[in-house]
Amino acid sequence: IALSTNLISGAGIDVYEKEPLPEGHKLRFVHNALLLPHLGYVTAENYSIFYNQMIENLEACTNGKPIREIK
């Protein structure tokens, strides 16, 4: 409601209750909503970090000393 009545001037949204956002969903027709797929994290910087951490993780596991463990 805040978007459709211009209570707020606009919003960028990339997470939805149901994904992908259904074709007829009312958000698709709000002029001041920028709708994106759930890819807000995709940047060159993030991929560089993810890649380097992946290499570190593989090397650590290969050496029998895993890091970034979920306990």
C-alpha positions in Angstrom: 0.0 0.0 0.0 2.8 2.4 0.9 4.2 2.1 -2.7 0.9 2.3 -4.5 -0.1 5.5 -2.6 3.4 7.1 -2.9 3.7 7.1 0.9 7.3 6.0 0.0 8.8 7.1 -3.3 10.0 3.8 -4.4 11.6 0.4 -3.5 13.9 -2.1 -4.9 12.8 -5.7 -4.1 14.5 -9.0 -4.7 13.0 -11.3 -2.1 9.4 -12.4 -2.3 7.1 -14.6 -0.3 6.8 -16.9 -3.4 9.6 -17.1 -5.9 9.5 -16.6 -8.7 7.0 -13.8 -8.3 3.8 -14.9 -9.9 3.1 -13.3 -13.3 -0.1 -11.5 -12.2 1.2 -10.4 -8.8 0.1 -6.8 -7.9 3.7 -5.8 -7.3 4.4 -6.2 -11.0 2.1 -3.3 -11.7 3.4 -0.8 -9.2 5.2 2.0 -11.2 7.7 2.8 -8.4 8.8 -0.7 -7.6 12.0 -2.0 -9.1 11.7 -5.8 -9.1 14.7 -8.0 -9.4 15.4 -11.7 -9.2 17.0 -12.8 -5.9 20.5 -11.8 -7.1 21.2 -8.7 -5.0 24.5 -10.1 -3.7 25.9 -10.7 -7.2 28.8 -8.3 -7.6 32.4 -8.7 -8.9 33.6 -8.0 -5.4 31.4 -10.7 -3.8 32.4 -13.3 -6.4 36.1 -12.5 -5.8 35.5 -13.1 -2.0 33.5 -16.3 -2.6 36.1 -17.7 -5.0 39.0 -17.0 -2.7 37.2 -18.5 0.3 36.3 -21.5 -1.8 40.0 -22.1 -2.6 40.9 -21.6 1.1 38.2 -24.1 2.1 39.4 -26.7 -0.4 43.0 -26.3 0.6 42.2 -26.5 4.3 40.0 -29.7 3.9 42.7 -31.3 1.7 45.2 -30.7 4.5 42.8 -32.1 7.1 42.2 -28.8 8.8 38.8 -27.5 7.7 37.9 -23.9 8.4 34.6 -22.1 8.5 32.9 -25.1 10.0 29.2 -25.0 10.9 28.7 -26.4 14.4 
